[in-house]
């Protein structure tokens, strides 16, 4: 891995990056997206363990997830299936 610190780079200057730096930046971004998604799944699982949709003013977990994450119901269902697979 290069000594390049992607997280500190000004994204307005992408044209000055080498091919290797761009590849590293894309890989860095991809890792962070995956980490954020995993954290989101864990947070939803924890929330489900602590409360109910009714306590959050909703009728279902699909409604909670779709409204809080601003996603449609199909996306919320997919995410909740993933949460169910991650739960012990």
PyMOL Python script that loads the backbone (N, CA, C, O; Angstrom):
from pymol import cmd

cmd.read_pdbstr("""\
ATOM      1  N   UNK A   1       0.846  -1.187   0.000  1.00  0.00           N
ATOM      2  CA  UNK A   1       0.000   0.000   0.000  1.00  0.00           C
ATOM      3  C   UNK A   1       0.887   1.244   0.000  1.00  0.00           C
ATOM      4  O   UNK A   1       1.947   1.283   0.624  1.00  0.00           O
ATOM      5  N   UNK A   2       0.431   2.216  -0.696  1.00  0.00           N
ATOM      6  CA  UNK A   2       1.206   3.449  -0.811  1.00  0.00           C
ATOM      7  C   UNK A   2       1.132   4.265   0.475  1.00  0.00           C
ATOM      8  O   UNK A   2       0.323   3.993   1.362  1.00  0.00           O
ATOM      9  N   UNK A   3       1.984   5.255   0.549  1.00  0.00           N
ATOM     10  CA  UNK A   3       2.001   6.158   1.696  1.00  0.00           C
ATOM     11  C   UNK A   3       0.993   7.294   1.502  1.00  0.00           C
ATOM     12  O   UNK A   3       1.098   8.339   2.143  1.00  0.00           O
ATOM     13  N   UNK A   4       0.051   7.091   0.647  1.00  0.00           N
ATOM     14  CA  UNK A   4      -0.939   8.102   0.295  1.00  0.00           C
ATOM     15  C   UNK A   4      -2.102   8.040   1.277  1.00  0.00           C
ATOM     16  O   UNK A   4      -2.627   6.960   1.547  1.00  0.00           O
ATOM     17  N   UNK A   5      -2.505   9.180   1.810  1.00  0.00           N
ATOM     18  CA  UNK A   5      -3.609   9.229   2.770  1.00  0.00           C
ATOM     19  C   UNK A   5      -4.873   9.696   2.062  1.00  0.00           C
ATOM     20  O   UNK A   5      -5.154  10.893   2.009  1.00  0.00           O
ATOM     21  N   UNK A   6      -5.625   8.763   1.525  1.00  0.00           N
ATOM     22  CA  UNK A   6      -6.818   9.103   0.762  1.00  0.00           C
ATOM     23  C   UNK A   6      -7.804   9.916   1.584  1.00  0.00           C
ATOM     24  O   UNK A   6      -8.391  10.874   1.081  1.00  0.00           O
ATOM     25  N   UNK A   7      -7.989   9.545   2.832  1.00  0.00           N
ATOM     26  CA  UNK A   7      -9.002  10.213   3.660  1.00  0.00           C
ATOM     27  C   UNK A   7      -8.697  11.693   3.852  1.00  0.00           C
ATOM     28  O   UNK A   7      -9.598  12.472   4.165  1.00  0.00           O
ATOM     29  N   UNK A   8      -7.433  12.095   3.669  1.00  0.00           N
ATOM     30  CA  UNK A   8      -7.042  13.486   3.852  1.00  0.00           C
ATOM     31  C   UNK A   8      -6.989  14.258   2.534  1.00  0.00           C
ATOM     32  O   UNK A   8      -6.671  15.447   2.529  1.00  0.00           O
ATOM     33  N   UNK A   9      -7.293  13.602   1.431  1.00  0.00           N
ATOM     34  CA  UNK A   9      -7.121  14.217   0.126  1.00  0.00           C
ATOM     35  C   UNK A   9      -8.321  15.079  -0.236  1.00  0.00           C
ATOM     36  O   UNK A   9      -9.463  14.724   0.053  1.00  0.00           O
ATOM     37  N   UNK A  10      -8.056  16.195  -0.859  1.00  0.00           N
ATOM     38  CA  UNK A  10      -9.105  17.095  -1.334  1.00  0.00           C
ATOM     39  C   UNK A  10      -9.688  16.511  -2.622  1.00  0.00           C
ATOM     40  O   UNK A  10      -8.997  16.439  -3.638  1.00  0.00           O
ATOM     41  N   UNK A  11     -10.937  16.102  -2.581  1.00  0.00           N
ATOM     42  CA  UNK A  11     -11.538  15.429  -3.731  1.00  0.00           C
ATOM     43  C   UNK A  11     -11.663  16.332  -4.958  1.00  0.00           C
ATOM     44  O   UNK A  11     -11.920  15.837  -6.056  1.00  0.00           O
ATOM     45  N   UNK A  12     -11.491  17.615  -4.799  1.00  0.00           N
ATOM     46  CA  UNK A  12     -11.566  18.531  -5.939  1.00  0.00           C
ATOM     47  C   UNK A  12     -10.359  18.387  -6.857  1.00  0.00           C
ATOM     48  O   UNK A  12     -10.394  18.871  -7.988  1.00  0.00           O
ATOM     49  N   UNK A  13      -9.308  17.745  -6.407  1.00  0.00           N
ATOM     50  CA  UNK A  13      -8.072  17.640  -7.186  1.00  0.00           C
ATOM     51  C   UNK A  13      -7.826  16.224  -7.699  1.00  0.00           C
ATOM     52  O   UNK A  13      -6.672  15.807  -7.798  1.00  0.00           O
ATOM     53  N   UNK A  14      -8.856  15.489  -8.021  1.00  0.00           N
ATOM     54  CA  UNK A  14      -8.694  14.109  -8.475  1.00  0.00           C
ATOM     55  C   UNK A  14      -7.847  13.996  -9.736  1.00  0.00           C
ATOM     56  O   UNK A  14      -7.196  12.972  -9.943  1.00  0.00           O
ATOM     57  N   UNK A  15      -7.840  15.008 -10.569  1.00  0.00           N
ATOM     58  CA  UNK A  15      -7.091  14.925 -11.825  1.00  0.00           C
ATOM     59  C   UNK A  15      -5.586  14.844 -11.599  1.00  0.00           C
ATOM     60  O   UNK A  15      -4.850  14.438 -12.498  1.00  0.00           O
ATOM     61  N   UNK A  16      -5.123  15.221 -10.422  1.00  0.00           N
ATOM     62  CA  UNK A  16      -3.686  15.168 -10.154  1.00  0.00           C
ATOM     63  C   UNK A  16      -3.239  13.816  -9.595  1.00  0.00           C
ATOM     64  O   UNK A  16      -2.045  13.609  -9.377  1.00  0.00           O
ATOM     65  N   UNK A  17      -4.163  12.904  -9.361  1.00  0.00           N
ATOM     66  CA  UNK A  17      -3.801  11.603  -8.796  1.00  0.00           C
ATOM     67  C   UNK A  17      -3.297  10.656  -9.873  1.00  0.00           C
ATOM     68  O   UNK A  17      -3.732  10.711 -11.023  1.00  0.00           O
ATOM     69  N   UNK A  18      -2.380   9.795  -9.484  1.00  0.00           N
ATOM     70  CA  UNK A  18      -1.898   8.760 -10.396  1.00  0.00           C
ATOM     71  C   UNK A  18      -2.937   7.643 -10.471  1.00  0.00           C
ATOM     72  O   UNK A  18      -3.868   7.593  -9.667  1.00  0.00           O
ATOM     73  N   UNK A  19      -2.768   6.751 -11.445  1.00  0.00           N
ATOM     74  CA  UNK A  19      -3.674   5.604 -11.560  1.00  0.00           C
ATOM     75  C   UNK A  19      -3.652   4.770 -10.284  1.00  0.00           C
ATOM     76  O   UNK A  19      -4.694   4.329  -9.799  1.00  0.00           O
ATOM     77  N   UNK A  20      -2.453   4.563  -9.750  1.00  0.00           N
ATOM     78  CA  UNK A  20      -2.324   3.765  -8.528  1.00  0.00           C
ATOM     79  C   UNK A  20      -3.042   4.439  -7.357  1.00  0.00           C
ATOM     80  O   UNK A  20      -3.706   3.768  -6.567  1.00  0.00           O
ATOM     81  N   UNK A  21      -2.911   5.737  -7.246  1.00  0.00           N
ATOM     82  CA  UNK A  21      -3.593   6.462  -6.168  1.00  0.00           C
ATOM     83  C   UNK A  21      -5.109   6.394  -6.331  1.00  0.00           C
ATOM     84  O   UNK A  21      -5.836   6.266  -5.346  1.00  0.00           O
ATOM     85  N   UNK A  22      -5.580   6.477  -7.559  1.00  0.00           N
ATOM     86  CA  UNK A  22      -7.018   6.362  -7.802  1.00  0.00           C
ATOM     87  C   UNK A  22      -7.528   4.975  -7.432  1.00  0.00           C
ATOM     88  O   UNK A  22      -8.584   4.842  -6.813  1.00  0.00           O
ATOM     89  N   UNK A  23      -6.778   3.941  -7.811  1.00  0.00           N
ATOM     90  CA  UNK A  23      -7.182   2.575  -7.449  1.00  0.00           C
ATOM     91  C   UNK A  23      -7.206   2.408  -5.941  1.00  0.00           C
ATOM     92  O   UNK A  23      -8.126   1.801  -5.393  1.00  0.00           O
ATOM     93  N   UNK A  24      -6.194   2.946  -5.268  1.00  0.00           N
ATOM     94  CA  UNK A  24      -6.154   2.874  -3.810  1.00  0.00           C
ATOM     95  C   UNK A  24      -7.327   3.638  -3.201  1.00  0.00           C
ATOM     96  O   UNK A  24      -7.938   3.180  -2.236  1.00  0.00           O
ATOM     97  N   UNK A  25      -7.632   4.781  -3.755  1.00  0.00           N
ATOM     98  CA  UNK A  25      -8.752   5.577  -3.256  1.00  0.00           C
ATOM     99  C   UNK A  25     -10.076   4.858  -3.413  1.00  0.00           C
ATOM    100  O   UNK A  25     -10.916   4.892  -2.514  1.00  0.00           O
ATOM    101  N   UNK A  26     -10.266   4.207  -4.547  1.00  0.00           N
ATOM    102  CA  UNK A  26     -11.501   3.454  -4.771  1.00  0.00           C
ATOM    103  C   UNK A  26     -11.591   2.293  -3.785  1.00  0.00           C
ATOM    104  O   UNK A  26     -12.659   2.032  -3.232  1.00  0.00           O
ATOM    105  N   UNK A  27     -10.482   1.599  -3.563  1.00  0.00           N
ATOM    106  CA  UNK A  27     -10.474   0.493  -2.601  1.00  0.00           C
ATOM    107  C   UNK A  27     -10.750   1.000  -1.188  1.00  0.00           C
ATOM    108  O   UNK A  27     -11.490   0.374  -0.429  1.00  0.00           O
ATOM    109  N   UNK A  28     -10.151   2.136  -0.844  1.00  0.00           N
ATOM    110  CA  UNK A  28     -10.382   2.742   0.473  1.00  0.00           C
ATOM    111  C   UNK A  28     -11.857   3.071   0.641  1.00  0.00           C
ATOM    112  O   UNK A  28     -12.452   2.745   1.668  1.00  0.00           O
ATOM    113  N   UNK A  29     -12.451   3.710  -0.354  1.00  0.00           N
ATOM    114  CA  UNK A  29     -13.865   4.076  -0.312  1.00  0.00           C
ATOM    115  C   UNK A  29     -14.737   2.825  -0.180  1.00  0.00           C
ATOM    116  O   UNK A  29     -15.675   2.803   0.617  1.00  0.00           O
ATOM    117  N   UNK A  30     -14.432   1.794  -0.955  1.00  0.00           N
ATOM    118  CA  UNK A  30     -15.211   0.560  -0.918  1.00  0.00           C
ATOM    119  C   UNK A  30     -15.171  -0.076   0.471  1.00  0.00           C
ATOM    120  O   UNK A  30     -16.191  -0.549   0.972  1.00  0.00           O
ATOM    121  N   UNK A  31     -13.991  -0.086   1.087  1.00  0.00           N
ATOM    122  CA  UNK A  31     -13.886  -0.640   2.454  1.00  0.00           C
ATOM    123  C   UNK A  31     -14.756   0.149   3.420  1.00  0.00           C
ATOM    124  O   UNK A  31     -15.442  -0.440   4.256  1.00  0.00           O
ATOM    125  N   UNK A  32     -14.738   1.472   3.319  1.00  0.00           N
ATOM    126  CA  UNK A  32     -15.519   2.306   4.236  1.00  0.00           C
ATOM    127  C   UNK A  32     -17.018   2.119   4.022  1.00  0.00           C
ATOM    128  O   UNK A  32     -17.786   2.122   4.984  1.00  0.00           O
ATOM    129  N   UNK A  33     -17.435   1.956   2.773  1.00  0.00           N
ATOM    130  CA  UNK A  33     -18.853   1.713   2.482  1.00  0.00           C
ATOM    131  C   UNK A  33     -19.290   0.394   3.113  1.00  0.00           C
ATOM    132  O   UNK A  33     -20.360   0.316   3.716  1.00  0.00           O
ATOM    133  N   UNK A  34     -18.465  -0.639   2.975  1.00  0.00           N
ATOM    134  CA  UNK A  34     -18.797  -1.944   3.566  1.00  0.00           C
ATOM    135  C   UNK A  34     -18.826  -1.871   5.087  1.00  0.00           C
ATOM    136  O   UNK A  34     -19.701  -2.462   5.719  1.00  0.00           O
ATOM    137  N   UNK A  35     -17.883  -1.155   5.674  1.00  0.00           N
ATOM    138  CA  UNK A  35     -17.869  -0.994   7.132  1.00  0.00           C
ATOM    139  C   UNK A  35     -19.104  -0.235   7.607  1.00  0.00           C
ATOM    140  O   UNK A  35     -19.694  -0.586   8.629  1.00  0.00           O
ATOM    141  N   UNK A  36     -19.491   0.795   6.877  1.00  0.00           N
ATOM    142  CA  UNK A  36     -20.676   1.575   7.248  1.00  0.00           C
ATOM    143  C   UNK A  36     -21.934   0.722   7.141  1.00  0.00           C
ATOM    144  O   UNK A  36     -22.824   0.815   7.986  1.00  0.00           O
ATOM    145  N   UNK A  37     -22.009  -0.101   6.114  1.00  0.00           N
ATOM    146  CA  UNK A  37     -23.175  -0.970   5.953  1.00  0.00           C
ATOM    147  C   UNK A  37     -23.246  -1.979   7.097  1.00  0.00           C
ATOM    148  O   UNK A  37     -24.319  -2.208   7.657  1.00  0.00           O
ATOM    149  N   UNK A  38     -22.119  -2.576   7.442  1.00  0.00           N
ATOM    150  CA  UNK A  38     -22.097  -3.533   8.553  1.00  0.00           C
ATOM    151  C   UNK A  38     -22.512  -2.860   9.855  1.00  0.00           C
ATOM    152  O   UNK A  38     -23.242  -3.449  10.652  1.00  0.00           O
ATOM    153  N   UNK A  39     -22.059  -1.644  10.075  1.00  0.00           N
ATOM    154  CA  UNK A  39     -22.441  -0.905  11.283  1.00  0.00           C
ATOM    155  C   UNK A  39     -23.935  -0.607  11.277  1.00  0.00           C
ATOM    156  O   UNK A  39     -24.582  -0.662  12.323  1.00  0.00           O
ATOM    157  N   UNK A  40     -24.487  -0.292  10.108  1.00  0.00           N
ATOM    158  CA  UNK A  40     -25.921  -0.022   9.997  1.00  0.00           C
ATOM    159  C   UNK A  40     -26.719  -1.274  10.346  1.00  0.00           C
ATOM    160  O   UNK A  40     -27.710  -1.194  11.072  1.00  0.00           O
ATOM    161  N   UNK A  41     -26.298  -2.420   9.838  1.00  0.00           N
ATOM    162  CA  UNK A  41     -26.976  -3.684  10.138  1.00  0.00           C
ATOM    163  C   UNK A  41     -26.927  -3.963  11.636  1.00  0.00           C
ATOM    164  O   UNK A  41     -27.935  -4.346  12.229  1.00  0.00           O
ATOM    165  N   UNK A  42     -25.766  -3.774  12.248  1.00  0.00           N
ATOM    166  CA  UNK A  42     -25.630  -4.001  13.691  1.00  0.00           C
ATOM    167  C   UNK A  42     -26.493  -3.033  14.490  1.00  0.00           C
ATOM    168  O   UNK A  42     -27.104  -3.427  15.484  1.00  0.00           O
ATOM    169  N   UNK A  43     -26.549  -1.784  14.073  1.00  0.00           N
ATOM    170  CA  UNK A  43     -27.349  -0.786  14.792  1.00  0.00           C
ATOM    171  C   UNK A  43     -28.836  -1.122  14.719  1.00  0.00           C
ATOM    172  O   UNK A  43     -29.555  -0.981  15.708  1.00  0.00           O
ATOM    173  N   UNK A  44     -29.293  -1.560  13.562  1.00  0.00           N
ATOM    174  CA  UNK A  44     -30.707  -1.929  13.429  1.00  0.00           C
ATOM    175  C   UNK A  44     -31.009  -3.154  14.280  1.00  0.00           C
ATOM    176  O   UNK A  44     -32.051  -3.212  14.933  1.00  0.00           O
ATOM    177  N   UNK A  45     -30.113  -4.128  14.278  1.00  0.00           N
ATOM    178  CA  UNK A  45     -30.313  -5.319  15.110  1.00  0.00           C
ATOM    179  C   UNK A  45     -30.402  -4.933  16.580  1.00  0.00           C
ATOM    180  O   UNK A  45     -31.256  -5.437  17.309  1.00  0.00           O
ATOM    181  N   UNK A  46     -29.536  -4.055  17.006  1.00  0.00           N
ATOM    182  CA  UNK A  46     -29.548  -3.599  18.408  1.00  0.00           C
ATOM    183  C   UNK A  46     -30.836  -2.843  18.716  1.00  0.00           C
ATOM    184  O   UNK A  46     -31.442  -3.047  19.768  1.00  0.00           O
ATOM    185  N   UNK A  47     -31.251  -1.977  17.806  1.00  0.00           N
ATOM    186  CA  UNK A  47     -32.488  -1.230  18.001  1.00  0.00           C
ATOM    187  C   UNK A  47     -33.677  -2.181  18.122  1.00  0.00           C
ATOM    188  O   UNK A  47     -34.551  -1.987  18.967  1.00  0.00           O
ATOM    189  N   UNK A  48     -33.704  -3.212  17.269  1.00  0.00           N
ATOM    190  CA  UNK A  48     -34.794  -4.189  17.331  1.00  0.00           C
ATOM    191  C   UNK A  48     -34.810  -4.929  18.661  1.00  0.00           C
ATOM    192  O   UNK A  48     -35.874  -5.303  19.154  1.00  0.00           O
ATOM    193  N   UNK A  49     -33.630  -5.142  19.246  1.00  0.00           N
ATOM    194  CA  UNK A  49     -33.553  -5.832  20.535  1.00  0.00           C
ATOM    195  C   UNK A  49     -34.011  -4.938  21.682  1.00  0.00           C
ATOM    196  O   UNK A  49     -34.429  -5.437  22.727  1.00  0.00           O
ATOM    197  N   UNK A  50     -33.937  -3.640  21.499  1.00  0.00           N
ATOM    198  CA  UNK A  50     -34.228  -2.699  22.585  1.00  0.00           C
ATOM    199  C   UNK A  50     -35.645  -2.145  22.594  1.00  0.00           C
ATOM    200  O   UNK A  50     -36.137  -1.728  23.643  1.00  0.00           O
ATOM    201  N   UNK A  51     -36.309  -2.135  21.443  1.00  0.00           N
ATOM    202  CA  UNK A  51     -37.600  -1.445  21.384  1.00  0.00           C
ATOM    203  C   UNK A  51     -38.514  -2.086  20.352  1.00  0.00           C
ATOM    204  O   UNK A  51     -38.186  -3.119  19.768  1.00  0.00           O
ATOM    205  N   UNK A  52     -39.636  -1.472  20.140  1.00  0.00           N
ATOM    206  CA  UNK A  52     -40.617  -1.953  19.165  1.00  0.00           C
ATOM    207  C   UNK A  52     -40.916  -0.840  18.164  1.00  0.00           C
ATOM    208  O   UNK A  52     -40.658   0.333  18.433  1.00  0.00           O
ATOM    209  N   UNK A  53     -41.462  -1.215  17.010  1.00  0.00           N
ATOM    210  CA  UNK A  53     -41.857  -0.172  16.061  1.00  0.00           C
ATOM    211  C   UNK A  53     -42.878   0.793  16.666  1.00  0.00           C
ATOM    212  O   UNK A  53     -42.820   1.998  16.423  1.00  0.00           O
ATOM    213  N   UNK A  54     -43.809   0.261  17.451  1.00  0.00           N
ATOM    214  CA  UNK A  54     -44.837   1.122  18.058  1.00  0.00           C
ATOM    215  C   UNK A  54     -44.217   2.179  18.959  1.00  0.00           C
ATOM    216  O   UNK A  54     -44.669   3.324  18.980  1.00  0.00           O
ATOM    217  N   UNK A  55     -43.188   1.802  19.701  1.00  0.00           N
ATOM    218  CA  UNK A  55     -42.520   2.766  20.581  1.00  0.00           C
ATOM    219  C   UNK A  55     -41.840   3.870  19.785  1.00  0.00           C
ATOM    220  O   UNK A  55     -41.579   4.954  20.307  1.00  0.00           O
ATOM    221  N   UNK A  56     -41.558   3.590  18.526  1.00  0.00           N
ATOM    222  CA  UNK A  56     -40.923   4.577  17.652  1.00  0.00           C
ATOM    223  C   UNK A  56     -41.942   5.286  16.764  1.00  0.00           C
ATOM    224  O   UNK A  56     -41.576   6.051  15.871  1.00  0.00           O
ATOM    225  N   UNK A  57     -43.219   5.026  17.017  1.00  0.00           N
ATOM    226  CA  UNK A  57     -44.271   5.703  16.270  1.00  0.00           C
ATOM    227  C   UNK A  57     -44.585   5.096  14.920  1.00  0.00           C
ATOM    228  O   UNK A  57     -45.123   5.771  14.043  1.00  0.00           O
ATOM    229  N   UNK A  58     -44.254   3.821  14.745  1.00  0.00           N
ATOM    230  CA  UNK A  58     -44.494   3.161  13.462  1.00  0.00           C
ATOM    231  C   UNK A  58     -45.294   1.877  13.675  1.00  0.00           C
ATOM    232  O   UNK A  58     -45.467   1.413  14.802  1.00  0.00           O
ATOM    233  N   UNK A  59     -45.773   1.322  12.579  1.00  0.00           N
ATOM    234  CA  UNK A  59     -46.536   0.076  12.655  1.00  0.00           C
ATOM    235  C   UNK A  59     -45.677  -1.154  12.418  1.00  0.00           C
ATOM    236  O   UNK A  59     -46.060  -2.256  12.811  1.00  0.00           O
ATOM    237  N   UNK A  60     -44.525  -0.985  11.784  1.00  0.00           N
ATOM    238  CA  UNK A  60     -43.674  -2.132  11.461  1.00  0.00           C
ATOM    239  C   UNK A  60     -42.219  -1.696  11.386  1.00  0.00           C
ATOM    240  O   UNK A  60     -41.908  -0.508  11.304  1.00  0.00           O
ATOM    241  N   UNK A  61     -41.332  -2.698  11.417  1.00  0.00           N
ATOM    242  CA  UNK A  61     -39.909  -2.390  11.267  1.00  0.00           C
ATOM    243  C   UNK A  61     -39.613  -1.873   9.865  1.00  0.00           C
ATOM    244  O   UNK A  61     -38.725  -1.041   9.680  1.00  0.00           O
ATOM    245  N   UNK A  62     -40.353  -2.363   8.886  1.00  0.00           N
ATOM    246  CA  UNK A  62     -40.176  -1.856   7.518  1.00  0.00           C
ATOM    247  C   UNK A  62     -40.445  -0.358   7.489  1.00  0.00           C
ATOM    248  O   UNK A  62     -39.706   0.406   6.867  1.00  0.00           O
ATOM    249  N   UNK A  63     -41.504   0.050   8.161  1.00  0.00           N
ATOM    250  CA  UNK A  63     -41.841   1.475   8.211  1.00  0.00           C
ATOM    251  C   UNK A  63     -40.758   2.276   8.936  1.00  0.00           C
ATOM    252  O   UNK A  63     -40.380   3.359   8.490  1.00  0.00           O
ATOM    253  N   UNK A  64     -40.263   1.744  10.047  1.00  0.00           N
ATOM    254  CA  UNK A  64     -39.205   2.430  10.807  1.00  0.00           C
ATOM    255  C   UNK A  64     -37.965   2.609   9.939  1.00  0.00           C
ATOM    256  O   UNK A  64     -37.446   3.716   9.796  1.00  0.00           O
ATOM    257  N   UNK A  65     -37.499   1.508   9.364  1.00  0.00           N
ATOM    258  CA  UNK A  65     -36.253   1.540   8.590  1.00  0.00           C
ATOM    259  C   UNK A  65     -36.404   2.411   7.346  1.00  0.00           C
ATOM    260  O   UNK A  65     -35.520   3.209   7.034  1.00  0.00           O
ATOM    261  N   UNK A  66     -37.512   2.260   6.642  1.00  0.00           N
ATOM    262  CA  UNK A  66     -37.666   3.047   5.411  1.00  0.00           C
ATOM    263  C   UNK A  66     -37.746   4.540   5.702  1.00  0.00           C
ATOM    264  O   UNK A  66     -37.186   5.349   4.963  1.00  0.00           O
ATOM    265  N   UNK A  67     -38.438   4.908   6.774  1.00  0.00           N
ATOM    266  CA  UNK A  67     -38.550   6.341   7.070  1.00  0.00           C
ATOM    267  C   UNK A  67     -37.259   6.912   7.644  1.00  0.00           C
ATOM    268  O   UNK A  67     -36.867   8.024   7.292  1.00  0.00           O
ATOM    269  N   UNK A  68     -36.597   6.170   8.518  1.00  0.00           N
ATOM    270  CA  UNK A  68     -35.364   6.682   9.136  1.00  0.00           C
ATOM    271  C   UNK A  68     -34.202   6.752   8.154  1.00  0.00           C
ATOM    272  O   UNK A  68     -33.363   7.649   8.238  1.00  0.00           O
ATOM    273  N   UNK A  69     -34.155   5.803   7.220  1.00  0.00           N
ATOM    274  CA  UNK A  69     -33.045   5.769   6.262  1.00  0.00           C
ATOM    275  C   UNK A  69     -33.418   6.371   4.907  1.00  0.00           C
ATOM    276  O   UNK A  69     -32.601   6.422   3.988  1.00  0.00           O
ATOM    277  N   UNK A  70     -34.662   6.822   4.804  1.00  0.00           N
ATOM    278  CA  UNK A  70     -35.136   7.419   3.560  1.00  0.00           C
ATOM    279  C   UNK A  70     -34.940   6.481   2.370  1.00  0.00           C
ATOM    280  O   UNK A  70     -34.405   6.866   1.330  1.00  0.00           O
ATOM    281  N   UNK A  71     -35.390   5.231   2.556  1.00  0.00           N
ATOM    282  CA  UNK A  71     -35.336   4.229   1.494  1.00  0.00           C
ATOM    283  C   UNK A  71     -36.747   3.694   1.284  1.00  0.00           C
ATOM    284  O   UNK A  71     -37.620   3.889   2.130  1.00  0.00           O
ATOM    285  N   UNK A  72     -36.971   3.021   0.160  1.00  0.00           N
ATOM    286  CA  UNK A  72     -38.311   2.490  -0.086  1.00  0.00           C
ATOM    287  C   UNK A  72     -38.525   1.198   0.701  1.00  0.00           C
ATOM    288  O   UNK A  72     -37.586   0.642   1.271  1.00  0.00           O
ATOM    289  N   UNK A  73     -39.768   0.731   0.725  1.00  0.00           N
ATOM    290  CA  UNK A  73     -40.110  -0.438   1.541  1.00  0.00           C
ATOM    291  C   UNK A  73     -39.393  -1.706   1.077  1.00  0.00           C
ATOM    292  O   UNK A  73     -39.017  -2.536   1.904  1.00  0.00           O
ATOM    293  N   UNK A  74     -39.201  -1.866  -0.226  1.00  0.00           N
ATOM    294  CA  UNK A  74     -38.476  -3.042  -0.716  1.00  0.00           C
ATOM    295  C   UNK A  74     -37.032  -3.041  -0.218  1.00  0.00           C
ATOM    296  O   UNK A  74     -36.517  -4.078   0.199  1.00  0.00           O
ATOM    297  N   UNK A  75     -36.386  -1.887  -0.261  1.00  0.00           N
ATOM    298  CA  UNK A  75     -35.012  -1.789   0.247  1.00  0.00           C
ATOM    299  C   UNK A  75     -34.982  -2.049   1.746  1.00  0.00           C
ATOM    300  O   UNK A  75     -34.060  -2.694   2.246  1.00  0.00           O
ATOM    301  N   UNK A  76     -35.978  -1.553   2.464  1.00  0.00           N
ATOM    302  CA  UNK A  76     -36.047  -1.779   3.909  1.00  0.00           C
ATOM    303  C   UNK A  76     -36.229  -3.263   4.208  1.00  0.00           C
ATOM    304  O   UNK A  76     -35.607  -3.790   5.130  1.00  0.00           O
ATOM    305  N   UNK A  77     -37.074  -3.938   3.436  1.00  0.00           N
ATOM    306  CA  UNK A  77     -37.268  -5.382   3.637  1.00  0.00           C
ATOM    307  C   UNK A  77     -35.970  -6.147   3.405  1.00  0.00           C
ATOM    308  O   UNK A  77     -35.629  -7.045   4.174  1.00  0.00           O
ATOM    309  N   UNK A  78     -35.248  -5.792   2.347  1.00  0.00           N
ATOM    310  CA  UNK A  78     -33.963  -6.459   2.077  1.00  0.00           C
ATOM    311  C   UNK A  78     -32.989  -6.242   3.227  1.00  0.00           C
ATOM    312  O   UNK A  78     -32.311  -7.174   3.660  1.00  0.00           O
ATOM    313  N   UNK A  79     -32.924  -5.016   3.716  1.00  0.00           N
ATOM    314  CA  UNK A  79     -32.029  -4.706   4.826  1.00  0.00           C
ATOM    315  C   UNK A  79     -32.442  -5.471   6.080  1.00  0.00           C
ATOM    316  O   UNK A  79     -31.584  -5.980   6.802  1.00  0.00           O
ATOM    317  N   UNK A  80     -33.727  -5.558   6.344  1.00  0.00           N
ATOM    318  CA  UNK A  80     -34.203  -6.292   7.519  1.00  0.00           C
ATOM    319  C   UNK A  80     -33.950  -7.793   7.394  1.00  0.00           C
ATOM    320  O   UNK A  80     -33.710  -8.457   8.402  1.00  0.00           O
ATOM    321  N   UNK A  81     -34.000  -8.341   6.183  1.00  0.00           N
ATOM    322  CA  UNK A  81     -33.625  -9.752   5.996  1.00  0.00           C
ATOM    323  C   UNK A  81     -32.150  -9.943   6.333  1.00  0.00           C
ATOM    324  O   UNK A  81     -31.769 -10.937   6.951  1.00  0.00           O
ATOM    325  N   UNK A  82     -31.337  -8.998   5.927  1.00  0.00           N
ATOM    326  CA  UNK A  82     -29.908  -9.056   6.250  1.00  0.00           C
ATOM    327  C   UNK A  82     -29.696  -8.959   7.759  1.00  0.00           C
ATOM    328  O   UNK A  82     -28.855  -9.666   8.316  1.00  0.00           O
ATOM    329  N   UNK A  83     -30.448  -8.097   8.414  1.00  0.00           N
ATOM    330  CA  UNK A  83     -30.370  -7.966   9.875  1.00  0.00           C
ATOM    331  C   UNK A  83     -30.754  -9.286  10.527  1.00  0.00           C
ATOM    332  O   UNK A  83     -30.095  -9.727  11.469  1.00  0.00           O
ATOM    333  N   UNK A  84     -31.811  -9.919  10.037  1.00  0.00           N
ATOM    334  CA  UNK A  84     -32.265 -11.192  10.609  1.00  0.00           C
ATOM    335  C   UNK A  84     -31.193 -12.269  10.481  1.00  0.00           C
ATOM    336  O   UNK A  84     -31.029 -13.092  11.382  1.00  0.00           O
ATOM    337  N   UNK A  85     -30.469 -12.269   9.376  1.00  0.00           N
ATOM    338  CA  UNK A  85     -29.391 -13.247   9.197  1.00  0.00           C
ATOM    339  C   UNK A  85     -28.223 -12.982  10.138  1.00  0.00           C
ATOM    340  O   UNK A  85     -27.509 -13.907  10.524  1.00  0.00           O
ATOM    341  N   UNK A  86     -28.032 -11.725  10.503  1.00  0.00           N
ATOM    342  CA  UNK A  86     -26.907 -11.348  11.373  1.00  0.00           C
ATOM    343  C   UNK A  86     -27.224 -11.547  12.847  1.00  0.00           C
ATOM    344  O   UNK A  86     -26.316 -11.617  13.675  1.00  0.00           O
ATOM    345  N   UNK A  87     -28.509 -11.638  13.178  1.00  0.00           N
ATOM    346  CA  UNK A  87     -28.896 -11.794  14.581  1.00  0.00           C
ATOM    347  C   UNK A  87     -28.563 -13.199  15.063  1.00  0.00           C
ATOM    348  O   UNK A  87     -28.638 -14.159  14.296  1.00  0.00           O
ATOM    349  N   UNK A  88     -28.191 -13.317  16.346  1.00  0.00           N
ATOM    350  CA  UNK A  88     -27.845 -14.647  16.882  1.00  0.00           C
ATOM    351  C   UNK A  88     -29.043 -15.575  16.991  1.00  0.00           C
ATOM    352  O   UNK A  88     -28.900 -16.718  17.424  1.00  0.00           O
TER     353      UNK A  88
END
""", "prot")
cmd.dss("prot")
cmd.show_as("cartoon", "prot")
cmd.util.cbc("prot")
cmd.orient("prot")
